């Protein structure tokens, strides 16, 4: 759904190595899957969907472990330092594996080289939303309000992809009154939005579909290249004159650098199969998320991460956004 100018020549699943049949992995358990954000957000939702489907496919329990903090970089670094034995995996995510490349000058890991990247699993549109009773009804209204006076927007943290969207919008449209309010994940920001403590929020659509359908929030724009089937009436940033905000929040599966080829093959095949099951497909549709078709795995997923990090991490550097500053 969201595939753009990405060369997928390397996206085919790697052939199973002869050693796979002799591999003892996973002889013990559980397998730890690190989610780099708190429960309730996009990364955690995708991690739990994947873990439930991976467990029967690899014959060992896959347990989600939330290691949040520092824009997801704490959990990512934990995975980078883990033994490459297949018992520690991580949900690679657009913030700690993309934007962090530009927002953390002393990032402890390399978003490409410190990991074995296995598969892109799902992408989520980002959105700008307000509470349903807000006098702001359109993106044009929002821009006008931000020119008249201060307007607060929440994100899942300093240096997150959604924070960067707000900064890019503020600079692009000359809106110095946009005031960023960072949260440790989406849930706290959504609570403040509904409670009237902030006027707006940038967030992935994943955790907001229920509130959109229930009419609790009003979405002003989506970040996808085109409108999405789940919400065809919601316009994109691009069609409202801001194509620079075209992107997605994404999540995939990665392991530490040096993961043995047979284990990487088994995990890649199992994760792609998991995302194609009727249960996961139905849940993704409910959340207005989409798995890549065809699959993006191995070298192609690594190239995807490199391209995203250079574009959005580079934008963060140009804007002078430093996490923790």
C-alpha positions in Angstrom: 0.0 0.0 0.0 2.7 2.5 1.0 5.6 1.2 -1.2 7.3 4.0 -3.0 10.5 4.4 -4.9 12.3 1.4 -3.3 14.2 -1.1 -5.3 12.9 -4.5 -4.2 15.3 -6.6 -6.1 16.8 -7.9 -2.9 13.4 -8.4 -1.3 13.1 -12.1 -2.1 13.3 -14.4 0.9 16.7 -15.9 1.4 16.9 -19.6 0.5 17.1 -21.9 3.5 20.7 -22.9 4.2 21.5 -26.6 4.5 22.5 -26.0 8.1 19.0 -25.1 9.0 17.9 -28.7 9.4 20.7 -29.3 11.9 20.2 -26.1 13.8 19.2 -26.5 17.5 17.6 -23.0 17.6 15.4 -22.5 19.4 16.3 -25.3 21.8 15.5 -23.2 24.8 13.2 -20.3 25.5 11.7 -17.9 25.7 12.7 -15.8 22.7 12.7 -12.1 23.8 11.2 -9.6 21.5 12.1 -6.0 22.6 9.5 -3.4 22.0 11.2 0.0 22.2 8.1 1.9 23.3 5.5 1.5 26.2 2.4 -0.7 25.9 -0.4 0.7 23.8 1.4 2.3 20.9 2.1 1.2 17.3 5.4 -0.6 18.1 3.9 -2.5 21.0 0.8 -3.4 19.1 2.8 -4.8 16.2 5.2 -6.7 18.6 2.3 -8.5 20.3 0.6 -9.4 17.0 3.9 -10.8 15.7 4.8 -12.7 18.9 1.5 -14.5 19.0 2.0 -15.8 15.5 5.8 -16.5 15.7 5.4 -18.7 18.8 3.8 -21.7 16.9 6.0 -21.2 13.8 9.3 -21.4 15.6 8.2 -23.9 18.3 9.2 -21.7 21.2 7.5 -18.9 23.2 8.1 -15.4 22.0 7.7 -12.9 24.9 7.4 -9.1 24.3 9.6 -7.0 26.6 8.9 -3.3 26.7 12.1 -1.3 27.1 11.0 2.3 26.5 12.9 5.5 26.9 15.0 8.0 25.0 12.8 7.8 21.9 13.2 4.1 21.7 17.0 4.1 21.6 17.4 2.4 25.0 15.6 -0.7 23.8 17.4 -0.6 20.4 20.8 -0.4 22.1 19.9 -3.3 24.3 19.2 -5.4 21.3 22.4 -4.2 19.5 24.5 -5.4 22.5 22.7 -8.7 22.9 24.3 -12.0 21.8 23.5 -12.9 18.2 22.0 -16.2 19.1 18.4 -15.7 18.1 17.1 -15.3 21.6 16.9 -11.5 21.6 15.1 -9.7 18.8 13.8 -6.2 18.5 11.0 -4.4 16.7 12.9 -2.0 14.5 10.9 1.2 14.3 11.1 4.4 12.4 12.1 6.5 15.4 15.0 4.7 17.0 16.1 3.1 13.7 15.5 6.2 11.5 15.0 9.6 13.0 17.4 8.9 15.9 20.2 8.8 13.3 19.9 12.6 13.2 18.6 13.5 16.7 21.2 11.7 18.8 24.7 13.0 17.9 26.3 10.3 20.1 24.0 7.4 19.3 25.5 4.2 20.8 24.6 2.0 17.8 24.6 2.3 14.0 21.0 2.0 12.7 22.2 -0.2 9.8 25.4 -1.9 10.8 24.7 -2.8 14.4 21.8 -5.2 13.4 20.7 -8.0 11.2 17.6 -6.6 9.6 15.1 -9.3 8.7 11.8 -7.9 7.5 9.6 -4.8 7.3 6.3 -5.9 8.8 3.8 -3.0 8.7 3.5 0.7 8.0 1.1 3.2 9.6 0.0 6.6 8.4 0.9 9.4 10.7 -1.8 12.0 11.4 -2.4 15.4 12.8 -5.6 15.4 15.0 -7.5 17.6 17.3 -10.3 16.9 19.7 -13.7 16.5 18.0 -15.1 19.7 19.7 -12.2 21.8 18.7 -13.0 24.9 16.6 -10.2 23.8 14.3 -11.9 21.9 11.5 -9.3 21.8 8.7 -5.6 22.0 8.2 -6.1 25.5 6.9 -7.8 26.4 10.2 -4.9 24.9 12.1 -2.4 27.0 10.2 -4.4 30.1 10.8 -4.7 29.4 14.5 -1.0 28.8 14.8 -0.4 32.2 13.2 -2.7 34.0 15.6 -1.2 32.5 18.8 0.4 29.5 20.5 -0.9 26.0 19.7 0.4 22.9 21.4 1.0 19.6 19.7 1.9 16.4 21.4 4.2 13.6 20.1 5.6 10.3 21.5 8.8 12.0 22.6 11.6 14.4 21.7 13.3 13.2 18.6 10.4 10.9 17.6 9.2 10.8 14.0 6.0 12.6 14.9 7.9 15.3 16.7 10.0 15.8 13.6 6.8 16.1 11.5 5.6 19.0 13.8 9.0 20.7 13.5 9.1 20.4 9.7 5.5 21.7 9.5 6.4 24.7 11.8 9.4 25.6 9.7 7.8 24.9 6.3 4.7 27.0 7.0 6.5 29.6 9.2 4.5 28.8 12.3 6.8 29.7 15.2 3.8 29.5 17.6 3.6 25.7 17.4 4.7 24.4 20.8 5.9 20.8 21.1 4.8 18.8 24.2 6.7 15.5 24.3 5.3 12.3 25.9 6.8 9.0 26.7 4.7 7.1 24.2 1.3 7.9 22.7 -1.1 7.0 25.5 -0.2 9.9 27.8 -0.4 12.4 24.9 -3.8 11.1 23.9 -5.1 11.4 27.4 -4.0 15.1 27.5 -5.5 15.7 24.1 -8.9 14.3 25.1 -8.6 16.2 28.4 -8.0 19.5 26.7 -4.5 20.0 28.0 -3.0 20.2 24.5 -4.8 21.3 21.3 -3.4 18.8 18.8 -1.3 15.7 18.4 0.9 14.0 15.7 0.6 10.3 16.1 0.5 7.0 14.1 -3.1 6.1 13.1 -2.8 2.7 14.7 -3.9 3.5 18.2 -6.5 6.1 17.1 -8.8 4.3 14.7 -11.4 3.6 17.4 -11.5 7.2 18.5 -11.7 8.4 14.9 -14.7 6.0 14.2 -16.3 7.1 17.5 -16.0 10.7 16.7 -13.8 11.6 19.7 -11.1 13.1 17.5 -10.9 15.0 14.2 -8.1 14.1 11.8 -6.9 17.1 9.8 -4.4 15.3 7.6 -2.7 11.9 6.9 1.0 11.5 5.9 0.5 8.8 3.3 1.1 9.6 -0.4 -2.6 9.0 -1.1 -5.8 8.6 0.9 -6.2 5.2 2.6 -9.1 2.8 2.1 -10.0 2.7 5.8 -10.7 6.4 6.0 -11.2 7.7 2.4 -12.7 11.0 3.5 -9.5 12.1 5.4 -7.2 14.2 3.1 -3.5 13.9 3.0 -0.9 16.5 3.8 0.3 16.3 0.2 -3.1 17.2 -1.3 -3.2 20.2 1.1 0.1 21.6 -0.1 2.5 19.9 2.2 4.1 16.9 0.4 7.2 17.3 2.5 5.2 15.6 5.3 4.7 12.4 3.3 6.0 9.5 5.3 4.9 6.6 7.5 5.7 5.2 10.9 6.9 1.6 10.3 7.9 -1.4 12.3 9.9 -4.5 11.4 11.9 -7.3 12.9 15.6 -7.2 13.5 18.3 -9.0 15.5 21.8 -8.2 16.7 24.5 -8.0 14.1 26.0 -11.4 13.2 22.8 -13.4 13.6 23.5 -16.8 12.0 22.1 -17.1 8.5 20.0 -20.2 9.2 18.3 -18.4 12.2 17.8 -15.3 10.1 16.2 -17.3 7.3 13.9 -19.1 9.7 12.8 -15.9 11.4 12.3 -14.0 8.2 10.2 -16.7 6.7 8.2 -17.1 9.9 7.6 -13.3 10.3 6.5 -12.8 6.7 4.1 -15.8 7.0 2.8 -14.4 10.4 1.9 -11.1 8.9 -0.1 -12.8 6.1 -2.3 -14.8 8.4 -6.1 -14.0 8.3 -6.0 -13.0 12.0 -3.1 -10.5 11.5 -4.4 -9.2 8.2 -7.8 -8.5 9.7 -6.3 -6.7 12.7 -4.1 -4.6 10.4 -7.1 -3.6 8.4 -8.9 -2.7 11.6 -6.0 -0.5 12.6 -5.6 1.0 9.1 -2.1 -0.5 8.9 -0.7 -2.3 5.9 2.0 -5.0 5.4 4.3 -4.4 2.4 3.4 -6.3 -0.7 5.6 -7.8 -2.0 7.6 -8.5 1.3 10.6 -6.3 2.0 13.2 -8.4 3.6 17.0 -8.8 4.1 19.1 -6.5 2.0 16.0 -4.6 0.8 14.8 -3.9 4.3 18.3 -2.8 5.2 18.3 -0.4 2.3 14.9 0.9 3.3 16.2 1.7 6.8 19.3 3.4 5.4 17.2 5.5 3.0 14.7 6.6 5.7 17.4 7.4 8.2 19.3 9.5 5.7 16.2 11.5 4.7 14.5 12.0 8.1 17.5 11.8 10.3 19.2 14.2 7.9 16.2 16.6 8.1 16.5 16.5 11.9 20.1 17.5 11.7 19.3 20.4 9.3 16.6 21.6 11.7 18.9 21.3 14.7 16.7 18.9 16.6 18.7 17.2 19.3 17.1 14.7 21.6 17.3 15.8 25.2 18.3 19.3 24.3 
